[in-house]
Amino acid sequence: MHGFVSGAVLCATGGFGRIYERSTNALINTGDGQYLAFKAGAALKDMEFVQFHPTTLFGSNILISEAARGEGGFLVNREGERFMVLYAPSSGDLAPRDVVARAIEREIAAGRGFEGGYVHLDLRRLGEGLIRERLPGIRQIAIEFAGLDPIDHPIPVQPGQHYSMGGLTLISGVRPTSRLVCGRGMCLCQRPRRKPARGKFPARNSGLRKLVGEAMAADLRERRAPDSSSVEEACEVEEKRVRGIIQKDGGTSIFAVLDELKTVMSGKFGLFREREQMESGLSEILALKEKASDASFGDKGKIFNQALLRFLELEGMLHLAEVVARGALGREESRGSHARTDFPARDDVRFLTHTIARLHEGKVCLEYQPVQPGMFPLQERGY
């Protein structure tokens, strides 16, 4: 176990999409950065907002870009119907991601999807020349991972988790940790009310990376090097904990717990959400946390122990799943990617708020912070 002393930490770990069964995210997107900061005292914001991309390749969930529909491709169900005109009459296949993803899910649930749970993305009418010229990457993905050429065959697609809109938050009075700056692991549903002072600027998206670097450098020039003793002590504690984890025998398989977690999140906190199902799902997540605390694995080695890495990732994934679940239960409305079948309308009176989650004495606690509207008036979407 090695400890590193630094004057600041840049959290750029990406999202937490791998808590879901079907995801376009890389295998490493297990939310480690969010969990470690959360555990250290930082707040998580709007974690219930999880975006599902409508077109991921059936079987592997590799992203099939919206460029395919932008060029004129369209979605059809098992009966050959272009169903998007029923759900978004004015925009059809070019409706926003959440609208298209929910439409596909409804078609599948109604029995109009193909066996296994997918619909077709048809590019054939675009012609070979346009597909080769404008969509070569999509064609290559279909050939290599689905064994079909979209010039001649439709592509099987299904919705899959794609983007984590919630994440760490460091502004508007919720900055309990010092010298923590966020990149890709940060919640993107926020903006500063005014231009922050030099050295206090957290990144909100990839376009601000340069500013983050400059702010961190300026901030560090004004600070003395931190004492290393606390890091050394933490290393000793963590090394002892990890030894205990490796030596443990019996209990549930960590991989079985991980599979169960993904099933729960996809089935009960996916595209459509409802109180009774979510309450059941939260109970299952809490039970899985108990199982995981007693779980073990066969590899007792200290060198490149992949099972240990999966165990440590699983700890964080279970905590983040709980935050998502509690946030989704608390938000009794439908807004953007958060769709409640029992509360189908948007409620700006009660829920024009950000959900803030903190860890207090080992328990997830929620509070709400008013949204600061931007320059455009609030209005319902319509398609």
C-alpha positions, 0 to 999 in steps of 0.5 A, spaced: 500 500 500 502 506 497 500 513 500 501 520 496 501 527 499 498 532 494 496 539 495 490 538 491 486 532 488 483 532 481 477 527 480 476 525 473 474 518 473 468 518 469 461 516 471 458 510 474 454 507 469 457 500 470 452 499 476 447 497 470 446 491 466 446 494 459 451 500 459 455 504 453 460 505 459 467 502 459 468 497 464 472 502 469 466 506 469 464 504 476 464 510 480 470 510 484 472 517 484 465 519 486 464 514 492 471 515 495 470 523 495 463 521 498 466 517 503 471 523 505 465 528 506 464 531 499 456 531 497 453 528 491 448 532 486 442 529 482 444 522 482 437 520 480 438 523 473 441 517 469 441 518 461 439 512 457 441 512 450 436 509 445 441 505 440 446 501 443 448 495 439 444 489 442 448 484 445 454 488 446 451 495 448 456 498 444 454 505 442 450 506 435 451 514 434 445 518 433 449 520 427 445 514 424 438 517 425 441 524 423 443 522 416 436 519 415 436 512 418 430 510 422 427 505 427 422 500 426 419 495 430 418 487 429 411 489 425 415 493 420 412 500 423 416 506 424 413 507 431 417 514 433 411 518 429 406 515 434 411 518 440 414 524 437 409 526 431 413 533 430 420 530 431 420 523 429 426 519 430 430 525 431 427 526 438 431 527 444 434 521 447 430 520 453 424 520 449 426 515 443 429 510 449 422 510 452 419 509 446 423 503 444 422 500 451 414 501 450 414 498 444 418 492 447 414 491 453 408 491 448 410 485 444 412 489 438 420 488 439 424 482 437 425 476 441 431 478 446 428 485 447 430 490 441 428 494 435 431 495 428 435 501 426 434 501 418 440 505 414 439 501 408 435 506 404 441 511 405 445 507 400 452 504 400 455 510 398 452 515 403 453 509 409 461 508 407 462 516 406 458 518 412 457 512 417 464 508 416 465 507 424 457 505 425 458 500 419 465 497 422 461 496 429 455 493 426 460 488 421 465 486 427 460 486 433 454 484 430 456 480 424 452 484 419 453 489 414 448 495 415 448 496 407 444 490 407 441 489 413 438 493 419 442 494 426 439 491 432 438 496 437 436 497 444 436 502 450 442 502 455 445 506 460 450 512 457 451 518 461 451 519 469 448 526 469 449 527 477 456 527 480 460 530 485 458 538 487 463 543 490 459 549 489 453 553 492 455 552 499 456 544 499 463 544 499 465 540 505 472 538 503 478 542 501 482 542 495 478 537 491 477 539 484 472 535 479 473 534 472 469 528 469 466 525 475 462 532 477 455 533 476 454 537 470 447 539 472 449 545 475 453 552 473 456 557 478 452 563 480 457 568 478 464 568 476 468 564 481 475 567 484 481 565 482 483 558 485 476 556 486 473 554 480 471 547 479 470 544 472 463 542 470 465 539 463 471 537 458 471 544 455 474 547 462 480 543 463 485 548 462 481 553 467 481 547 472 489 546 471 490 554 471 486 554 478 489 548 481 496 551 480 495 558 482 491 555 488 497 551 490 502 556 489 499 559 495 499 553 500 504 550 504 506 542 502 501 538 507 503 534 512 504 526 510 503 523 517 495 523 516 497 519 509 501 514 512 496 513 518 491 512 513 495 507 509 496 503 515 489 502 516 487 501 509 493 495 509 490 492 515 483 492 512 485 489 505 489 484 508 482 482 512 478 482 506 483 477 502 484 472 508 476 472 509 473 465 507 466 463 506 460 468 504 457 470 498 461 470 491 462 478 490 461 476 482 454 474 484 452 480 488 455 484 482 450 481 478 444 482 482 446 489 483 446 490 476 439 486 475 436 491 480 438 497 478 436 496 471 429 493 472 427 498 478 431 504 477 431 504 469 427 508 464 421 507 468 420 508 475 415 507 480 414 507 488 413 500 490 418 497 485 423 502 487 422 501 495 423 493 493 429 495 489 432 499 495 431 494 500 435 489 495 440 494 495 441 494 502 441 487 503 446 486 497 450 491 502 450 486 507 452 480 503 458 484 500 460 485 507 461 478 508 463 476 501 469 473 499 473 470 493 478 465 492 485 469 490 489 470 496 495 473 493 498 480 493 500 481 486 495 483 481 489 481 485 483 482 480 478 479 485 480 484 490 480 490 485 473 488 483 471 487 491 473 494 492 469 497 486 463 493 488 463 497 495 463 503 492 458 501 486 453 499 492 453 506 495 452 509 489 446 505 487 443 507 494 444 514 493 441 513 486 435 509 489 434 514 494 434 520 490 429 517 485 424 515 490 424 522 493 423 526 487 416 525 486 415 527 479 418 526 471 423 530 469 428 529 463 431 522 464 427 521 471 420 518 468 416 516 474 409 512 472 406 514 478 408 521 477 408 522 470 408 530 470 413 535 472 412 539 478 416 545 478 412 547 485 415 542 489 421 539 485 425 545 481 431 543 486 437 539 486 438 533 490 444 533 495 446 527 498 451 526 504 454 521 508 452 522 515 455 517 520 455 511 515 448 513 512 445 516 506 442 523 507 438 527 502 437 535 502 434 539 497 437 546 494 433 550 489 435 551 482 437 557 479 434 558 473 438 561 467 436 566 462 431 562 458 424 562 461 422 555 464 417 551 460 414 544 458 418 540 452 413 538 447 415 534 441 
